[in-house]
Amino acid sequence: AGRADAGAVCVLPDAGQRRGDAIWSVPAIPGACSFSFSDLRTASIPSAQGARCGACVEVSRTDGGRAADGGVGRTVAVVTDECPACTSGEVVELSPAAFAELADPNEFRVEVSLRYVECPAPGAPFVNVQPGVNAFNVIVVVERTLRDVTRVELRDVMTSTFSPMVAVGSNRFMFTPIAGGLVAPLTLRVTDAVGETRLVNAVPLAAGPVSFAQFTTSCP
């Protein structure tokens, strides 16, 4: 289970607190995570830390400085991209709105600590079936979840067991049947970073979003 702290965030069991520098840049859209949404407060994580698309990070200033408006110097942002150009001392690249909650943008680089937390208001989750889907190839992106997704499995109406979808790139999950085509509707089983699962029912062989129930908080 996670744990709630005084800042009213739910810290994940594998929060993995890191220290280093935060910088800012205008985020790429859609970014390596292939999300269809664009938030004001987003983060790009160095490739060496792993993708963790859809996870949220709490970034806190550690050098005693203040935010652009004089605030405490803390932000929570959703991971939407990787940062292959980040140097070894940089732990996160933030969007301008997120960085402004840490420092004046003119500073560009500040010392921070980073840890993974549940997304405070992720909205309604959905599976986004990617264009080009057919009975022999399905690619999906899972969006707007409380925690990052680690596994997606699939079955069609002709099978009773789930088969794993293969992670492609940073955040896409693909399935290609070995023999014969898939028969819709499909059912997906989505697993998140703490092992909780959700079923996504009535998934068509057509591009577009399919909603499902949000994961529950891991904090008491």
C-alpha positions in Angstrom: 0.0 0.0 0.0 1.0 3.6 -0.5 1.2 6.1 2.3 -0.3 9.6 2.6 2.0 12.4 3.7 1.5 15.9 5.0 1.4 17.3 1.4 -1.8 15.3 0.8 -0.2 13.1 -1.9 -0.3 9.3 -1.9 3.4 8.2 -2.1 3.8 4.9 -4.0 5.6 2.0 -2.3 8.4 2.2 -4.9 8.6 6.0 -4.8 12.3 5.7 -5.3 13.2 9.3 -4.2 15.9 10.8 -6.5 17.9 14.0 -6.2 19.3 16.1 -8.9 18.4 19.0 -11.2 15.0 20.0 -12.7 15.0 21.9 -16.0 12.1 23.1 -18.2 11.1 23.0 -21.8 8.0 23.2 -23.9 6.7 19.6 -24.0 6.5 17.5 -27.2 3.0 16.5 -28.1 2.2 13.6 -28.1 5.6 12.7 -26.7 7.1 9.2 -26.3 4.1 8.1 -24.3 1.7 8.6 -27.2 -1.0 10.1 -25.0 -3.9 11.9 -26.7 -4.3 14.4 -23.9 -2.1 17.4 -23.0 -1.9 18.7 -19.4 -0.4 21.9 -18.2 1.8 20.1 -15.7 3.8 17.4 -17.4 7.2 15.8 -17.0 9.8 14.1 -19.1 11.9 11.4 -17.3 15.4 10.4 -18.3 15.4 7.2 -20.3 17.7 5.5 -17.7 14.8 5.7 -15.2 12.5 3.7 -17.4 9.4 4.9 -19.2 6.7 5.0 -16.4 4.3 6.7 -18.8 1.2 8.0 -17.0 2.9 8.0 -13.5 2.9 11.1 -11.5 6.0 12.6 -9.9 6.1 15.0 -7.0 9.0 17.4 -7.5 10.2 19.5 -4.6 12.9 22.2 -4.5 15.8 21.4 -2.2 18.0 24.5 -2.5 15.8 26.8 -0.4 14.5 28.7 -3.3 10.9 29.7 -3.9 8.3 29.3 -6.7 7.7 32.1 -9.3 4.7 33.3 -7.2 6.6 33.0 -3.9 5.1 29.6 -3.1 6.9 26.7 -1.4 8.5 25.2 -4.5 6.7 21.9 -5.1 4.7 20.5 -8.0 3.0 17.3 -9.1 3.2 16.4 -12.8 2.2 13.5 -15.0 4.9 11.7 -17.1 4.1 12.1 -20.8 7.6 11.7 -22.4 11.1 10.5 -22.0 14.1 12.8 -22.0 17.0 11.0 -23.8 19.0 14.3 -23.9 18.9 14.8 -20.1 22.3 14.7 -18.5 23.3 12.4 -15.6 22.6 15.2 -13.1 19.1 15.9 -14.4 16.3 13.9 -12.9 13.3 15.6 -14.6 12.4 18.0 -17.4 9.2 19.9 -16.6 6.6 21.8 -18.6 6.7 25.6 -18.1 3.6 25.6 -15.9 5.0 22.8 -13.6 8.5 24.5 -13.4 6.9 27.8 -12.4 5.6 26.1 -9.2 9.3 25.4 -8.4 11.0 28.6 -9.5 11.0 31.6 -11.8 11.5 30.2 -15.4 14.5 32.5 -15.7 16.4 30.2 -13.3 16.0 27.3 -15.8 17.7 24.8 -13.6 17.1 24.1 -9.8 18.0 21.4 -7.3 15.1 19.1 -6.5 14.1 15.8 -5.1 11.6 13.6 -7.0 9.4 10.7 -6.0 6.5 8.8 -7.6 3.0 9.4 -6.3 -0.6 8.7 -7.3 -2.0 11.2 -9.7 -4.2 13.5 -7.7 -6.9 14.0 -10.2 -6.3 11.8 -13.3 -9.9 12.0 -14.7 -11.7 9.1 -16.3 -9.4 6.3 -17.6 -9.7 4.8 -21.1 -8.0 2.5 -23.5 -7.2 4.3 -26.8 -7.3 1.8 -29.6 -4.8 3.0 -32.2 -5.6 3.7 -35.9 -5.0 0.8 -38.3 -6.5 -1.8 -35.9 -7.7 -5.0 -37.6 -8.3 -8.7 -36.7 -4.6 -9.4 -37.1 -3.0 -6.5 -35.3 -4.2 -4.5 -32.3 -2.3 -1.6 -30.6 -3.6 0.3 -27.6 -2.5 3.1 -25.3 -3.9 3.2 -21.7 -4.5 6.8 -20.5 -5.6 8.8 -17.5 -4.9 6.1 -14.8 -4.3 6.8 -11.1 -0.9 5.0 -11.4 1.2 3.9 -14.4 0.2 0.7 -16.3 2.7 -2.2 -16.3 0.8 -4.9 -18.2 -2.1 -5.3 -20.6 -3.6 -8.7 -21.6 -6.3 -9.5 -24.3 -8.9 -12.1 -25.1 -11.6 -12.2 -27.8 -15.0 -13.8 -27.8 -13.6 -17.1 -29.0 -11.1 -17.6 -26.1 -11.5 -17.9 -22.3 -7.9 -17.1 -21.3 -6.0 -13.8 -21.6 -2.8 -13.5 -23.6 -0.2 -10.8 -22.9 0.1 -7.8 -25.2 3.7 -6.9 -26.1 5.1 -3.5 -25.0 6.1 -1.5 -28.0 8.2 1.6 -27.5 7.5 3.5 -24.3 3.8 3.1 -23.9 2.0 1.1 -26.6 0.8 -2.4 -26.2 0.4 -4.7 -29.2 -1.1 -8.0 -29.9 -0.8 -10.1 -33.1 -2.6 -13.5 -33.1 -0.4 -16.5 -34.0 -3.1 -18.1 -36.1 -6.5 -16.8 -37.3 -8.0 -13.4 -36.7 -9.4 -11.9 -33.6 -13.2 -11.9 -33.2 -14.7 -8.7 -31.6 -15.6 -7.6 -29.1 -12.4 -7.9 -27.1 -11.8 -7.8 -23.4 -8.6 -6.3 -22.0 -7.1 -6.8 -18.5 -5.0 -3.8 -17.4 -2.5 -4.1 -14.5 -1.0 -1.1 -12.8 2.2 -0.4 -10.8 0.9 -1.8 -7.5 -0.7 -5.0 -9.2 -4.3 -3.9 -9.2 -6.2 -5.0 -12.3 -9.2 -3.7 -14.2 -11.2 -5.2 -17.0 -12.0 -3.2 -20.1 -15.0 -4.7 -21.8 -16.6 -4.4 -25.2 -13.5 -3.2 -27.0 -14.2 -3.1 -30.8 -11.8 -3.7 -33.6 -12.1 0.0 -34.4 -9.9 3.0 -33.5 -11.0 5.2 -30.6 -11.4 5.4 -26.8 -13.1 2.8 -24.5 -13.6 3.8 -20.9 -13.2 1.6 -17.8 -13.3 2.0 -14.0 -10.5 3.9 -12.3 -8.1 2.1 -10.0 -8.6 2.6 -6.3 -6.2 4.5 -4.2 -3.5 2.5 -2.4 -3.6 4.9 0.6 -5.9 4.4 3.6 
